[in-house]
Amino acid sequence: MLDKLNWRYATKKMDPSKVVPDEKLDQILEAIRLAPTSSGTQPFEVFVVTNPEKRADIQKVAWNQAQITDGSHLLVFAAWDTYTADRIDAVVDQMKDERGGENPLLSQYYDNLKANYLPREDRTNFEHAARQAYIALGFALAAAAELEVDSTPMEGFDSEKVDEILDLKSRGLRSVVLLPLGYRDESGDWLLSLKKVRKPVEKLMTRID
């Protein structure tokens, strides 16, 4: 896995003639689905955008980054705009359905969760949900690397414009991060030949024994 993580980089130029196969795309999406989130709420959705017009519109409000249209797929991670009783209850109901009935301890846990989350400001709840989406983004990046699919995580975009393009507001969602998927253009990517640079372990990690 570490070899694959060394292989990956934030691809700057993708080859528009190469398409990520459905099998690999499905595995990346499954890694996202399996990612851990706070209290198992999964407070986000992922939009897989292949429509050329939609991607071109998004590119215009994302600093004109070419990977959005040169890659074969664009993943848009969109977090819940807030937590609601209905959204949390839906999580509990799914657990009941798939685990064979109600668990009093689990029900009490989520009642406590609602008591803590629902009084908070929407902005606080959205920011919390967005952090959960970033956990899933990490899983997507690792899965793509394992499959040797190139990817470029992006925060450089006008989220309000992307929300309009994908009509996210009507679904109670706000875009938080983009992830184009595709294959590197080895002849046209200036970053490919450069050494991967990361802080040394001793500067990044502190062991507390």
N, C-alpha and C positions, 0 to 999 in steps of 0.2 A: 504493500500500500504506500509506503514512503517513497518508493521509486516512482509510483504514479503521481504522487503529490509533487515530487520534484519535476516531473514531466510537464505538469500543468502550469499555465500562466494566464494572465488576463489577456486573452488573444485580441490583438488590435486589428488584424486583417483576416477575414474569413473568406473561404472560397465559395462563391455563390452556386457553383455547379455541383457541390457535394451536399447530400442530404443525410441527416441522421436517420438511420433505419428505425421503423416503428418499434422493433424489439428493444433497442437501446433506449429510446425515448420512454417506453413504458417502464423500464427498470429505474430510470432516473425519477420518474413520477412516483413510482412505488417507494423509493427511498425517501422522497418528500413525505409521502403519506405515513411512513413508519417513524418519522422523526418525533422525538419527545417534545411535548409542550407542557406548559404549566397547568397542572391539574387535568391533563389530557383533554383540554378544551378544543385544541386545534382552531384557534380563533382567526383563521385566514382562509383564503381561497387562492388557487393558482389558475391563471388563465394561460392556455397554450395557444398562442397566436401565430397562425400561418398565413392568414389572409394578407395578400400583398398590400392592399390599400390601407388596411389598419396599421400594418407595420410601417408603411411610409409616413402615415400621419403621426405615429408615435416618434419616428425618427426626427421629424421636424421640431418636436418639443423636447428632444433629448440630445441637444448639442450636435445634432446631425451625425451621430455616431453610426458608422457604416455597418457595424456588426448586427445592428437591429434588422437590417434588410438583407445583408449578405449571408447571415446565418440562415439555417433552414427553419428554425423554430425560435420563438420568443416567449419566454415564461415571464408572466407578470404576477408577482406576489402582492396580494391585496389583503390587508388586515381589516378585521371588524372595526367599524367606527366607534363602537362601544360594546360593553357587555350588557345583556338584558336577561331578564328572567327566562324568557322564551328560549334564548340561545343556550343558556346553561341547562335548562330543563331538557332540551333536545339531546344534549350530551348524556344526561342521566338516563333518558328513555332508551337511547341506543344501547347503553350498558345493560339495562334491564333486559332488553330484547335478546342481546347476544350472550348474556351470562345466565339466563334462565330465571329471571325474576328479580324482585327488589331486594337490595341489601341495606338494612337499616343504618349500618355504620356509614355506608357510602352516601346514602340519602342525607344523613346528618352533615357529612362533610360538605356536600354541595349546597345545602341550606346555609351553612356557615360561609361558604364562598360567596353566595349571593348577598348575604348580609354585609360582607366586606367590600365587594366590588360595586354593587349597584348604587350606593350613595356617592361614589367617587365621581369626579368630573369626567365628562366624555373624553377630554384630551388625555387624561391620565390613563383611562382604559384603552384608548387607541394606542398610546405609546407602549403599553404593556403588551397588547396584541401584536404590535409590529415587532417587538423583540422576539416573540414566538415564531413569527415568520422568518426571522433571520436565523433561528436555529435550523429550520427546514432548509433555508438557503445553503447553509453549511453542508447539510447532508446531500443536497443536489450537486454541489461542487465536487464533493468527494466521490459521489457515484459517477458523475461524468468523467472524472479523472480515471477512475478504475476502468471505465469502458473506453477510454481514450477518445472521448468526445470533448471538443474544445468549448469553453464557456467564458463569459465576461460579465461578472456582476457589476451592475450600474446603479448608482444613486443620482447620477447627473441627468435629471429630467424634471420637467414641470409636472408634478404629481396631479395637480388640479386639472391640467389639460389631458393627461392620460386618463384620469377618472371620467372626464367628459367623453373621450373617444370610445371608451369601453362601457360607458353608462354604469359606472360602479356605484355612484351615489344612490341610485334607485335600489341597489341591493345591500345598502348599509356597509359599503366597503370603501377603502381608500388605498391606492397603490403605494407601495413602500420601496420596492426594489425590482429591477429588471434583470433577466438572465437570458441573453441570447445563447443559443446552442448551435454548433456547426463544426466545421473543420478548418483548421488554419491554412492560410495561403502562405506557404513557406517562402515564396519568392517575393512577397510584398509586405511582410510584417517586420517592421523595424525592431520590435522588441524580442523577436524569437532568438536572435543570436546573442543576446546579452545574458550575462550570468544572473541567476536568481540571487537576490540579495535579501537576507533576513538578519535580524539581530542575533548575535551569538547567544547560546543558551545561558551563559552566566549573566547577561544583561537583561534577559527576558524572564528568566525563571528564578524564583527564590524558594529554596527548600526550608521549611520550618519543622525541625525535628523535635 
